């Protein structure tokens, strides 16, 4: 995969295909899906009004993707976000709840309806709501990490 997954159509296909296979629902609306992977990848990164993040398979996973909406929500640039260990997106007392969610996703493939408290770069705390988290599994069945999407967030 290229060094920047921001608008990479192969990575977009991994996100979208895994989401559809595991949840039964498309990640994007049909009109956007029909534009083709390069245009859909660019729109998801630059123009989507909802957040999408993904982390890798490291023992202490690091974000590998955060669209512009998520970067705005967390107050990090692409470079900062993709250097961040995903556990650090939650305050220490809330990390166990986050880990339990991620373990459930690892074993069941996805989970939806999650609500969790997160922390931005500035220290601002905010709720993410109606979150769907899913495993990133390629067409060969290889586990590539996990992703999450949410359309609602509000400051505490």
DSSP file (Angstrom, degrees, kcal/mol; ACC not computed):
  #  RESIDUE AA STRUCTURE BP1 BP2  ACC     N-H-->O    O-->H-N    N-H-->O    O-->H-N    TCO  KAPPA ALPHA  PHI   PSI    X-CA   Y-CA   Z-CA
    1    1 A X              0   0    0      0, 0.0     4,-0.1     0, 0.0     0, 0.0   0.000 360.0 360.0 360.0 147.5    0.0    0.0    0.0
    2    2 A X        -     0   0    0      2,-0.2     6,-0.1     1,-0.1     3,-0.0  -0.165 360.0-105.5 -65.8 165.6    1.2    3.5   -0.7
    3    3 A X  S    S+     0   0    0      1,-0.2     2,-0.6     2,-0.1    -1,-0.1   0.823 110.4  49.1 -64.6 -30.4    2.6    5.6    2.2
    4    4 A X        -     0   0    0      1,-0.1     3,-0.3    61,-0.0    -2,-0.2  -0.942  58.2-179.2-114.3 119.4   -0.6    7.7    2.3
    5    5 A X    >   +     0   0    0     -2,-0.6     3,-0.8    59,-0.4    -1,-0.1   0.407  53.0 109.6 -90.7   1.9   -3.9    5.9    2.3
    6    6 A X  T 3  S+     0   0    0      1,-0.3    -1,-0.2     5,-0.0    39,-0.1   0.876 100.2   4.4 -48.6 -52.0   -5.9    9.1    2.4
    7    7 A X  T 3  S+     0   0    0     -3,-0.3     2,-0.4    38,-0.1    -1,-0.3   0.093  91.3 140.0-123.1  22.0   -7.3    8.8   -1.2
    8    8 A X    <>  -     0   0    0     -3,-0.8     4,-2.5     1,-0.2     5,-0.2  -0.545  42.8-152.4 -71.0 120.1   -5.9    5.4   -2.1
    9    9 A X  H  > S+     0   0    0     -2,-0.4     4,-2.3     1,-0.2    -1,-0.2   0.820  94.1  55.4 -65.5 -30.0   -8.6    3.5   -4.1
   10   10 A X  H  > S+     0   0    0      2,-0.2     4,-1.8     1,-0.2    -1,-0.2   0.933 111.4  43.5 -67.4 -44.6   -7.2    0.1   -2.9
   11   11 A X  H  > S+     0   0    0      2,-0.2     4,-2.5     1,-0.2    -2,-0.2   0.906 111.3  55.0 -66.6 -40.7   -7.5    1.1    0.7
   12   12 A X  H  X S+     0   0    0     -4,-2.5     4,-3.1     1,-0.2     5,-0.3   0.930 106.8  51.1 -55.8 -45.2  -11.0    2.6    0.0
   13   13 A X  H  X S+     0   0    0     -4,-2.3     4,-3.0     1,-0.2     5,-0.4   0.888 108.1  52.2 -61.7 -38.1  -12.1   -0.8   -1.4
   14   14 A X  H  X S+     0   0    0     -4,-1.8     4,-2.0     2,-0.2   123,-0.3   0.940 113.5  44.4 -61.3 -46.9  -10.8   -2.6    1.7
   15   15 A X  H  X S+     0   0    0     -4,-2.5     4,-2.1     2,-0.2    -2,-0.2   0.966 120.5  38.9 -59.2 -54.7  -12.8   -0.2    3.9
   16   16 A X  H  X S+     0   0    0     -4,-3.1     4,-2.4     2,-0.2    11,-0.2   0.903 117.6  47.2 -68.8 -43.9  -16.0   -0.3    1.8
   17   17 A X  H  X S+     0   0    0     -4,-3.0     4,-2.7    -5,-0.3     5,-0.2   0.915 113.6  48.1 -66.7 -42.6  -15.9   -4.0    0.9
   18   18 A X  H  X S+     0   0    0     -4,-2.0     4,-2.5    -5,-0.4     5,-0.3   0.921 111.9  50.6 -62.9 -43.2  -15.2   -5.1    4.5
   19   19 A X  H  X>S+     0   0    0     -4,-2.1     4,-2.6    -5,-0.3     6,-0.6   0.938 113.5  44.5 -59.9 -47.8  -18.0   -2.8    5.8
   20   20 A X  H  X5S+     0   0    0     -4,-2.4     4,-1.7     1,-0.2    -2,-0.2   0.929 114.8  47.6 -64.4 -46.3  -20.5   -4.3    3.3
   21   21 A X  H  <5S+     0   0    0     -4,-2.7    -1,-0.2    -5,-0.2    -2,-0.2   0.888 121.1  35.9 -63.1 -39.4  -19.5   -7.9    3.9
   22   22 A X  H  <5S+     0   0    0     -4,-2.5    -2,-0.2    -5,-0.2    -1,-0.2   0.860 130.3  27.0 -87.0 -36.7  -19.6   -7.7    7.7
   23   23 A X  H  <5S-     0   0    0     -4,-2.6    -3,-0.2    -5,-0.3    -2,-0.2   0.686  92.8-129.3 -99.1 -20.0  -22.5   -5.3    8.3
   24   24 A X  S  <<S+     0   0    0     -4,-1.7     2,-0.4    -5,-0.6    -4,-0.2   0.500  77.4 101.6  81.2   3.9  -24.6   -5.9    5.2
   25   25 A X  S    S-     0   0    0     -6,-0.6    -1,-0.3     2,-0.0    -2,-0.3  -0.927  76.7-112.1-122.3 144.8  -24.8   -2.2    4.6
   26   26 A X        -     0   0    0     -2,-0.4    -9,-0.1     1,-0.1     4,-0.1  -0.474  14.7-140.4 -71.9 146.0  -22.8    0.0    2.2
   27   27 A X  S    S+     0   0    0    -11,-0.2     2,-0.3    -2,-0.1    -1,-0.1   0.873  89.3  31.2 -70.2 -38.3  -20.4    2.5    3.7
   28   28 A X  S    S-     0   0    0      1,-0.1    -2,-0.0   -12,-0.0    12,-0.0  -0.792  98.7 -91.2-116.5 160.1  -21.4    5.1    1.1
   29   29 A X     >  -     0   0    0     -2,-0.3     4,-2.4     1,-0.1     3,-0.3  -0.263  43.1-105.6 -64.4 159.4  -24.6    5.8   -0.6
   30   30 A X  H  > S+     0   0    0      1,-0.2     4,-2.2     2,-0.2     5,-0.1   0.863 118.0  57.5 -58.1 -40.7  -25.2    4.1   -4.0
   31   31 A X  H  4 S+     0   0    0      1,-0.2     4,-0.3     2,-0.2    -1,-0.2   0.915 111.7  41.7 -58.5 -43.9  -24.7    7.3   -6.0
   32   32 A X  H >4 S+     0   0    0     -3,-0.3     3,-1.4     1,-0.2     4,-0.3   0.892 111.4  55.3 -72.0 -39.0  -21.2    7.7   -4.5
   33   33 A X  H >< S+     0   0    0     -4,-2.4     3,-1.2     1,-0.3    -2,-0.2   0.878 103.6  57.3 -58.3 -37.0  -20.4    4.0   -4.8
   34   34 A X  T 3< S+     0   0    0     -4,-2.2    -1,-0.3     1,-0.2    -2,-0.2   0.591  88.2  75.4 -73.4 -10.3  -21.2    4.2   -8.5
   35   35 A X  T <  S-     0   0    0     -3,-1.4     4,-0.3    -4,-0.3    -1,-0.2   0.659 108.0-109.0 -75.5 -14.1  -18.6    7.0   -9.1
   36   36 A X    <>  -     0   0    0     -3,-1.2     4,-2.6    -4,-0.3     5,-0.2  -0.055  32.5 -75.4  98.3 156.0  -15.8    4.4   -8.9
   37   37 A X  H  > S+     0   0    0      1,-0.2     4,-2.9     2,-0.2     5,-0.2   0.865 124.1  52.8 -59.3 -43.9  -13.1    3.8   -6.3
   38   38 A X  H  > S+     0   0    0      1,-0.2     4,-1.9     2,-0.2    -1,-0.2   0.945 116.4  38.8 -60.8 -46.1  -10.8    6.8   -7.1
   39   39 A X  H  > S+     0   0    0     -4,-0.3     4,-2.5     2,-0.2    -1,-0.2   0.901 117.6  49.9 -69.9 -40.0  -13.6    9.4   -6.9
   40   40 A X  H  X S+     0   0    0     -4,-2.6     4,-2.7     2,-0.2    -2,-0.2   0.893 109.9  51.5 -65.2 -39.7  -15.3    7.7   -3.9
   41   41 A X  H  X S+     0   0    0     -4,-2.9     4,-2.0    -5,-0.2    -1,-0.2   0.917 111.5  47.1 -62.9 -43.7  -12.0    7.5   -2.0
   42   42 A X  H  X S+     0   0    0     -4,-1.9     4,-3.1    -5,-0.2     5,-0.4   0.923 113.6  47.9 -64.9 -44.4  -11.3   11.2   -2.6
   43   43 A X  H  X>S+     0   0    0     -4,-2.5     4,-2.3     2,-0.2     5,-1.7   0.919 110.2  51.9 -63.3 -43.9  -14.9   12.1   -1.5
   44   44 A X  H  <5S+     0   0    0     -4,-2.7     4,-0.3     3,-0.2    -1,-0.2   0.911 117.6  39.1 -59.6 -41.9  -14.7    9.9    1.6
   45   45 A X  H  <5S+     0   0    0     -4,-2.0    23,-2.8    -5,-0.2    24,-0.3   0.944 131.1  23.2 -72.9 -48.3  -11.4   11.6    2.6
   46   46 A X  H  <5S+     0   0    0     -4,-3.1    -3,-0.2    -5,-0.2    -2,-0.2   0.828 132.7  22.3 -92.8 -34.1  -12.2   15.2    1.6
   47   47 A X  T  <5S+     0   0    0     -4,-2.3    -3,-0.2    -5,-0.4    -4,-0.1   0.558  77.0 121.5-119.7  -8.8  -15.9   15.7    1.6
   48   48 A X      < -     0   0    0     -5,-1.7    21,-0.2    -4,-0.3     4,-0.1  -0.338  51.9-146.4 -62.5 135.8  -17.8   13.1    3.7
   49   49 A X  S    S+     0   0    0      2,-0.1     2,-0.3    20,-0.1    -1,-0.1   0.252  79.5  65.6 -86.0  14.4  -19.9   14.7    6.4
   50   50 A X  S    S-     0   0    0     -6,-0.1    19,-0.3   102,-0.0     2,-0.3  -0.900  87.2-104.9-132.2 161.3  -19.2   11.8    8.7
   51   51 A X  E     +A  150   0A   0     99,-2.7    99,-1.7    -2,-0.3     2,-0.4  -0.649  29.3 179.2 -92.7 141.6  -16.0   10.5   10.4
   52   52 A X  E     +A  149   0A   0     -2,-0.3    15,-2.3    97,-0.2     2,-0.3  -0.981   7.2 169.5-137.8 128.1  -14.1    7.4    9.4
   53   53 A X  E     -AB 148  66A   0     95,-2.2    95,-2.6    -2,-0.4     2,-0.3  -0.924   8.4-171.4-130.6 158.2  -10.9    6.2   11.1
   54   54 A X  E     -AB 147  65A   0     11,-2.1    10,-2.8    -2,-0.3    11,-1.6  -0.994   4.7-159.8-148.1 148.2   -8.9    3.0   10.9
   55   55 A X  E     -AB 146  63A   0     91,-2.8    91,-1.5    -2,-0.3     8,-0.2  -0.891  19.7-116.9-126.6 163.3   -6.0    1.5   12.7
   56   56 A X        -     0   0    0      6,-2.2    90,-0.2    -2,-0.3    89,-0.1   0.028  32.9 -96.9 -86.0-167.2   -3.5   -1.2   11.9
   57   57 A X  S    S+     0   0    0     87,-0.2    88,-0.1    88,-0.1     4,-0.1   0.265  71.5 132.8 -99.8   9.7   -2.8   -4.7   13.4
   58   58 A X  S >  S-     0   0    0      4,-0.2     3,-0.6     2,-0.1    -3,-0.0  -0.170  72.5-112.0 -56.4 156.3    0.1   -3.7   15.7
   59   59 A X  T 3  S+     0   0    0      1,-0.3     2,-0.6     2,-0.1    -1,-0.1   0.885 123.7  32.5 -57.5 -38.4   -0.1   -5.0   19.2
   60   60 A X  T 3  S-     0   0    0     26,-0.0    -1,-0.3    27,-0.0    -2,-0.1  -0.828 108.6-136.8-114.2  86.3   -0.6   -1.3   20.2
   61   61 A X    <   -     0   0    0     -3,-0.6    25,-2.1    -2,-0.6    26,-0.5  -0.029  15.1-154.4 -57.9 145.9   -2.5   -0.2   17.1
   62   62 A X  B     -F   85   0B   0     23,-0.3    -6,-2.2    24,-0.1    23,-0.2  -0.912  28.3-101.8-115.4 141.8   -1.8    3.1   15.3
   63   63 A X  E     +B   55   0A   0     21,-2.6    -8,-0.3    18,-0.4     3,-0.1  -0.416  36.2 175.7 -61.0 136.4   -4.2    5.0   13.2
   64   64 A X  E     +     0   0A   0    -10,-2.8   -59,-0.4     1,-0.3     2,-0.3   0.437  67.3  29.3-116.3  -9.0   -3.6    4.5    9.5
   65   65 A X  E     +B   54   0A   0    -11,-1.6   -11,-2.1    16,-0.1    -1,-0.3  -0.985  51.1 160.9-153.6 139.2   -6.5    6.5    8.2
   66   66 A X  E     -B   53   0A   0     -2,-0.3   -13,-0.2   -13,-0.2    16,-0.1  -0.807  30.1-138.5-156.1 116.2   -8.7    9.4    9.4
   67   67 A X     >  -     0   0    0    -15,-2.3     4,-2.6    -2,-0.3     3,-0.3  -0.176  36.7 -94.7 -70.0 172.7  -10.8   11.4    6.9
   68   68 A X  H  > S+     0   0    0    -23,-2.8     4,-2.6     1,-0.2     5,-0.2   0.862 125.5  55.7 -58.8 -38.4  -11.0   15.2    7.1
   69   69 A X  H  > S+     0   0    0    -19,-0.3     4,-2.2   -24,-0.3    -1,-0.2   0.921 111.0  44.6 -60.9 -43.1  -14.1   15.0    9.3
   70   70 A X  H  > S+     0   0    0     -3,-0.3     4,-2.6   -20,-0.3     5,-0.2   0.894 111.1  53.1 -68.2 -39.8  -12.3   12.8   11.8
   71   71 A X  H  X>S+     0   0    0     -4,-2.6     5,-1.4     1,-0.2     4,-1.4   0.917 111.1  47.4 -60.3 -42.2   -9.2   15.0   11.7
   72   72 A X  H  <5S+     0   0    0     -4,-2.6    -2,-0.2    -5,-0.2    -1,-0.2   0.922 111.6  50.6 -62.9 -44.5  -11.4   18.0   12.4
   73   73 A X  H  <5S+     0   0    0     -4,-2.2    -2,-0.2     1,-0.2    -1,-0.2   0.905 120.0  34.7 -61.0 -44.1  -13.2   16.2   15.3
   74   74 A X  H  <5S-     0   0    0     -4,-2.6    47,-2.6     2,-0.1    -1,-0.2   0.541 104.7-128.2 -90.2  -8.9   -9.9   15.1   16.9
   75   75 A X  T  <5 +     0   0    0     -4,-1.4     2,-0.3     1,-0.2    -3,-0.2   0.798  65.4 125.6  66.3  31.7   -8.0   18.4   16.0
   76   76 A X      < -     0   0    0     -5,-1.4    -1,-0.2    -6,-0.2    -2,-0.1  -0.897  58.0-125.6-117.7 149.4   -5.1   16.5   14.4
   77   77 A X     >  -     0   0    0     -2,-0.3     4,-2.9    -3,-0.1     5,-0.2  -0.318  39.3 -98.0 -76.0 171.7   -3.5   16.8   11.0
   78   78 A X  H  > S+     0   0    0      1,-0.2     4,-2.7     2,-0.2     5,-0.2   0.944 126.1  48.9 -56.0 -49.3   -3.2   13.7    8.8
   79   79 A X  H  4 S+     0   0    0      1,-0.2     4,-0.4     2,-0.2    -1,-0.2   0.899 114.7  44.5 -61.3 -41.8    0.5   13.3    9.9
   80   80 A X  H >> S+     0   0    0      1,-0.2     3,-0.9     2,-0.2     4,-0.5   0.917 114.2  49.0 -68.6 -42.8   -0.4   13.7   13.6
   81   81 A X  H >< S+     0   0    0     -4,-2.9     3,-1.2     1,-0.2   -18,-0.4   0.914 109.8  50.4 -65.2 -42.6   -3.4   11.4   13.4
   82   82 A X  T 3< S+     0   0    0     -4,-2.7    -1,-0.2     1,-0.3    -2,-0.2   0.500 109.4  52.5 -79.3  -1.1   -1.5    8.6   11.6
   83   83 A X  T <4 S+     0   0    0     -3,-0.9     2,-0.3    -4,-0.4    -1,-0.3   0.472  91.9 101.0 -99.7  -7.3    1.3    8.8   14.2
   84   84 A X  S << S-     0   0    0     -3,-1.2   -21,-2.6    -4,-0.5     2,-0.3  -0.616  75.6-125.9 -87.4 132.2   -1.2    8.4   17.0
   85   85 A X  B >   -F   62   0B   0     -2,-0.3     3,-1.9   -23,-0.2   -23,-0.3  -0.613  25.3-131.0 -68.1 130.6   -1.8    5.1   18.9
   86   86 A X  G >  S+     0   0    0    -25,-2.1     3,-1.9    -2,-0.3     4,-0.2   0.797 102.9  65.3 -62.9 -28.8   -5.5    4.6   18.6
   87   87 A X  G >  S+     0   0    0    -26,-0.5     3,-1.4     1,-0.3    -1,-0.3   0.786  91.4  66.3 -62.0 -24.5   -5.9    3.9   22.4
   88   88 A X  G <  S+     0   0    0     -3,-1.9    -1,-0.3     1,-0.3    -2,-0.2   0.504  80.4  77.8 -77.5  -2.7   -4.8    7.5   23.0
   89   89 A X  G <  S+     0   0    0     -3,-1.9    30,-2.2    -4,-0.2     2,-0.4   0.603  94.8  56.5 -78.3 -10.6   -8.0    8.8   21.4
   90   90 A X  S <  S-     0   0    0     -3,-1.4    28,-0.2    28,-0.2     5,-0.1  -0.923  96.7-106.9-117.6 145.9   -9.7    7.9   24.6
   91   91 A X    >>  -     0   0    0     -2,-0.4     3,-1.7    26,-0.3     4,-0.6  -0.339  40.5-102.3 -66.1 155.0   -8.8    9.1   28.1
   92   92 A X  G >4 S+     0   0    0      1,-0.3     3,-1.5     2,-0.2     4,-0.4   0.860 120.0  52.4 -49.7 -47.4   -7.2    6.6   30.3
   93   93 A X  G 34 S+     0   0    0      1,-0.3     4,-0.3     2,-0.1    -1,-0.3   0.753 112.2  47.8 -64.0 -20.3  -10.3    5.8   32.5
   94   94 A X  G <> S+     0   0    0     -3,-1.7     4,-1.6     1,-0.2    -1,-0.3   0.423  86.9  88.2 -98.7   0.7  -12.3    5.1   29.3
   95   95 A X  H <X S+     0   0    0     -3,-1.5     4,-2.6    -4,-0.6    -1,-0.2   0.833  81.5  57.4 -72.2 -31.7   -9.7    2.9   27.6
   96   96 A X  H  > S+     0   0    0     -4,-0.4     4,-2.3    -3,-0.2    -1,-0.2   0.924 106.6  49.2 -65.0 -42.7  -11.0   -0.4   29.1
   97   97 A X  H  > S+     0   0    0     -4,-0.3     4,-1.9     1,-0.2    -1,-0.2   0.910 112.3  49.3 -60.0 -42.6  -14.5    0.2   27.7
   98   98 A X  H  X S+     0   0    0     -4,-1.6     4,-2.5     1,-0.2    -2,-0.2   0.913 109.7  51.1 -63.0 -44.1  -12.9    0.9   24.3
   99   99 A X  H  X S+     0   0    0     -4,-2.6     4,-2.3     1,-0.2    -2,-0.2   0.877 107.5  53.1 -62.6 -38.8  -10.8   -2.3   24.5
  100  100 A X  H  X S+     0   0    0     -4,-2.3     4,-2.0     2,-0.2    -1,-0.2   0.901 109.8  49.1 -63.5 -40.7  -13.9   -4.4   25.3
  101  101 A X  H  X S+     0   0    0     -4,-1.9     4,-2.1     2,-0.2    -2,-0.2   0.945 111.6  48.1 -61.3 -48.5  -15.6   -3.0   22.2
  102  102 A X  H  X S+     0   0    0     -4,-2.5     4,-2.4     1,-0.2    -2,-0.2   0.853 109.8  52.3 -65.1 -34.2  -12.6   -3.7   20.0
  103  103 A X  H  X S+     0   0    0     -4,-2.3     4,-1.8     2,-0.2    -1,-0.2   0.904 108.2  51.2 -66.7 -40.4  -12.3   -7.3   21.4
  104  104 A X  H  X S+     0   0    0     -4,-2.0     4,-2.6     1,-0.2     5,-0.3   0.900 111.2  48.4 -61.6 -40.2  -16.0   -7.9   20.6
  105  105 A X  H  X S+     0   0    0     -4,-2.1     4,-2.7     1,-0.2    30,-0.2   0.909 107.1  56.0 -66.4 -41.6  -15.4   -6.6   17.1
  106  106 A X  H  < S+     0   0    0     -4,-2.4    -1,-0.2     1,-0.2    -2,-0.2   0.889 118.0  34.1 -56.9 -38.9  -12.3   -8.9   16.7
  107  107 A X  H  < S+     0   0    0     -4,-1.8    -2,-0.2    -5,-0.1    -1,-0.2   0.793 128.8  33.4 -89.7 -29.0  -14.4  -11.9   17.5
  108  108 A X  H  < S-     0   0    0     -4,-2.6    -3,-0.2    -5,-0.2    -2,-0.2   0.565  99.9-121.5-106.2 -10.7  -17.7  -11.0   15.9
  109  109 A X  S  < S+     0   0    0     -4,-2.7    26,-2.5    -5,-0.3     2,-0.3  -0.151  79.9   8.2  98.8 -39.7  -16.6   -9.0   12.9
  110  110 A X  E     -C  134   0A   0     24,-0.2     2,-0.3    -6,-0.2    24,-0.2  -0.983  54.1-158.6-162.7 165.5  -18.4   -5.7   13.7
  111  111 A X  E     -C  133   0A   0     22,-2.3    22,-2.8    -2,-0.3     2,-0.3  -0.980  13.1-169.6-147.0 145.8  -20.4   -3.9   16.4
  112  112 A X  E     +C  132   0A   0     -2,-0.3    20,-0.2    20,-0.2    19,-0.1  -0.933  59.3  46.8-136.4 162.4  -22.8   -0.9   16.0
  113  113 A X  E    S+     0   0A   0     18,-0.7    17,-0.3    -2,-0.3    19,-0.2   0.539  71.5 155.3  87.3   8.3  -24.6    1.5   18.3
  114  114 A X  E     -C  131   0A   0     17,-1.8    17,-2.6    15,-0.1     2,-0.4  -0.368  25.1-166.4 -70.0 145.7  -21.5    2.2   20.4
  115  115 A X  E     +     0   0A   0     14,-0.2     2,-0.3    15,-0.2    14,-0.2  -0.999  16.6 166.3-130.2 130.3  -21.2    5.5   22.3
  116  116 A X  E     -C  128   0A   0     12,-2.2    12,-2.8    -2,-0.4     2,-0.4  -0.992  36.2-116.7-147.5 153.9  -17.9    6.5   23.8
  117  117 A X  E     -C  127   0A   0     -2,-0.3   -26,-0.3    10,-0.2     2,-0.3  -0.749  37.2-178.3 -89.2 131.6  -16.0    9.5   25.2
  118  118 A X  E     -C  126   0A   0      8,-3.4     8,-2.4    -2,-0.4     2,-0.4  -0.798  18.6-134.8-126.6 168.4  -13.0   10.7   23.3
  119  119 A X  E     -C  125   0A   0    -30,-2.2     6,-0.2    -2,-0.3     2,-0.1  -0.990  13.2-145.3-130.8 133.5  -10.4   13.4   23.7
  120  120 A X    >   -     0   0    0      4,-3.0     3,-1.8    -2,-0.4   -45,-0.2  -0.378  37.1 -96.0 -88.3 170.5   -9.1   15.9   21.1
  121  121 A X  T 3  S+     0   0    0    -47,-2.6   -46,-0.1     1,-0.3    -1,-0.1   0.846 125.2  53.3 -54.1 -38.0   -5.6   17.2   20.8
  122  122 A X  T 3  S-     0   0    0    -48,-0.2    -1,-0.3     2,-0.1     3,-0.1   0.582 122.8-103.9 -75.7  -9.8   -6.5   20.3   22.7
  123  123 A X  S <  S+     0   0    0     -3,-1.8    -2,-0.1     1,-0.3     2,-0.1   0.310  72.2 148.5  98.4  -7.3   -7.9   18.3   25.6
  124  124 A X        -     0   0    0     -5,-0.1    -4,-3.0   -50,-0.1     2,-0.4  -0.410  39.4-142.4 -60.3 131.7  -11.5   18.9   24.6
  125  125 A X  E     +C  119   0A   0     -6,-0.2    31,-2.4    -2,-0.1     2,-0.3  -0.793  25.8 171.2 -99.7 142.1  -13.7   15.9   25.5
  126  126 A X  E     -CD 118 155A   0     -8,-2.4    -8,-3.4    -2,-0.4     2,-0.4  -0.996  30.1-120.3-150.4 151.7  -16.5   14.8   23.2
  127  127 A X  E     -CD 117 154A   0     27,-3.1    27,-1.8    -2,-0.3     2,-0.4  -0.756  16.0-155.7 -90.3 135.9  -18.9   11.9   22.7
  128  128 A X  E     -CD 116 153A   0    -12,-2.8   -12,-2.2    -2,-0.4     2,-0.3  -0.948  23.3-165.8-104.7 136.6  -19.0    9.9   19.6
  129  129 A X  E     + D   0 152A   0     23,-2.4    23,-0.8    -2,-0.4    22,-0.5  -0.897  54.3  13.9-131.6 152.4  -22.4    8.3   19.1
  130  130 A X  E    S+     0   0A   0     -2,-0.3    21,-0.3   -17,-0.3     2,-0.3   0.912  81.7 178.9  52.9  47.6  -24.0    5.6   17.0
  131  131 A X  E     -C  114   0A   0    -17,-2.6   -17,-1.8    -3,-0.2   -18,-0.7  -0.585  21.3-157.6 -83.4 138.2  -20.5    4.3   16.1
  132  132 A X  E     -CE 112 149A   0     17,-2.4    17,-2.2    -2,-0.3     2,-0.4  -0.982  10.1-171.6-112.7 128.2  -20.0    1.2   13.9
  133  133 A X  E     +CE 111 148A   0    -22,-2.8   -22,-2.3    -2,-0.5     2,-0.3  -0.963   9.9 174.0-118.3 135.5  -16.7   -0.6   14.2
  134  134 A X  E     -CE 110 147A   0     13,-2.6    13,-2.9    -2,-0.4   -24,-0.2  -0.973  32.8-104.9-142.5 156.4  -15.7   -3.3   11.8
  135  135 A X  E     - E   0 146A   0    -26,-2.5     2,-0.9    -2,-0.3    11,-0.3  -0.550  28.2-131.3 -75.9 141.7  -12.8   -5.6   11.0
  136  136 A X  E     + E   0 145A   0      9,-3.2     8,-4.0    -2,-0.2     9,-0.7  -0.865  37.8 168.2 -92.8 107.9  -10.8   -4.8    7.9
  137  137 A X  E     - E   0 143A   0     -2,-0.9     6,-0.2  -123,-0.3    -2,-0.0  -0.986  24.8-139.5-126.0 122.8  -10.5   -8.1    6.1
  138  138 A X    >   -     0   0    0      4,-2.4     3,-2.2    -2,-0.5  -124,-0.0  -0.145  35.6 -92.1 -77.0 177.5   -9.3   -8.3    2.6
  139  139 A X  T 3  S+     0   0    0      1,-0.3    -1,-0.1     2,-0.1    -2,-0.0   0.657 126.4  58.4 -67.2 -15.2  -10.7  -10.6   -0.1
  140  140 A X  T 3  S-     0   0    0      2,-0.1    -1,-0.3     0, 0.0     3,-0.1   0.376 120.8-107.9 -90.7   2.9   -8.2  -13.3    0.8
  141  141 A X    <   +     0   0    0     -3,-2.2     2,-0.5     1,-0.3    -2,-0.1   0.610  69.8 147.7  83.1  12.6   -9.5  -13.3    4.3
  142  142 A X        -     0   0    0      1,-0.0    -4,-2.4     2,-0.0     2,-0.4  -0.712  49.5-125.6 -87.7 128.1   -6.4  -11.6    5.8
  143  143 A X  E     + E   0 137A   0     -2,-0.5    -6,-0.2    -6,-0.2     3,-0.1  -0.577  31.9 173.3 -73.0 125.3   -7.1   -9.3    8.8
  144  144 A X  E     -     0   0A   0     -8,-4.0     2,-0.3    -2,-0.4   -87,-0.2   0.415  52.2 -80.0-115.0  -3.0   -5.7   -5.8    8.1
  145  145 A X  E     - E   0 136A   0     -9,-0.7    -9,-3.2   -89,-0.1    -1,-0.4  -0.957  53.2 -68.9 138.6-157.6   -7.0   -3.9   11.2
  146  146 A X  E     -AE  55 135A   0    -91,-1.5   -91,-2.8    -2,-0.3     2,-0.3  -0.963  33.4-162.9-137.3 153.7  -10.2   -2.2   12.3
  147  147 A X  E     -AE  54 134A   0    -13,-2.9   -13,-2.6    -2,-0.3     2,-0.3  -0.912   2.1-162.4-132.8 160.7  -12.2    0.8   11.2
  148  148 A X  E     -AE  53 133A   0    -95,-2.6   -95,-2.2    -2,-0.3     2,-0.4  -0.992   2.6-169.8-142.7 149.1  -14.9    2.9   12.7
  149  149 A X  E     +AE  52 132A   0    -17,-2.2   -17,-2.4    -2,-0.3     2,-0.3  -0.997   8.7 169.5-138.1 145.0  -17.5    5.4   11.4
  150  150 A X  E     -A   51   0A   0    -99,-1.7   -99,-2.7    -2,-0.4   -19,-0.1  -0.985  22.9-165.7-153.7 147.4  -19.8    7.7   13.1
  151  151 A X  S    S+     0   0    0    -22,-0.5     2,-0.4    -2,-0.3   -21,-0.1   0.509  74.3  63.4-107.8 -11.1  -22.0   10.6   12.0
  152  152 A X  E     +D  129   0A   0    -23,-0.8   -23,-2.4  -101,-0.1     2,-0.3  -0.960  50.4 151.4-125.2 133.7  -22.7   12.1   15.4
  153  153 A X  E     -D  128   0A   0     -2,-0.4     2,-0.3   -25,-0.2   -25,-0.2  -0.976  12.5-178.5-151.9 149.4  -20.4   13.8   18.0
  154  154 A X  E     -D  127   0A   0    -27,-1.8   -27,-3.1    -2,-0.3    -2,-0.0  -0.994  31.3-104.3-151.3 144.7  -20.9   16.4   20.6
  155  155 A X  E      D  126   0A   0     -2,-0.3   -29,-0.3   -29,-0.3   -31,-0.0  -0.316 360.0 360.0 -66.0 148.5  -18.8   18.2   23.1
  156  156 A X              0   0    0    -31,-2.4    -1,-0.1    -2,-0.0   -30,-0.1   0.462 360.0 360.0 -75.2 360.0  -19.1   17.2   26.7
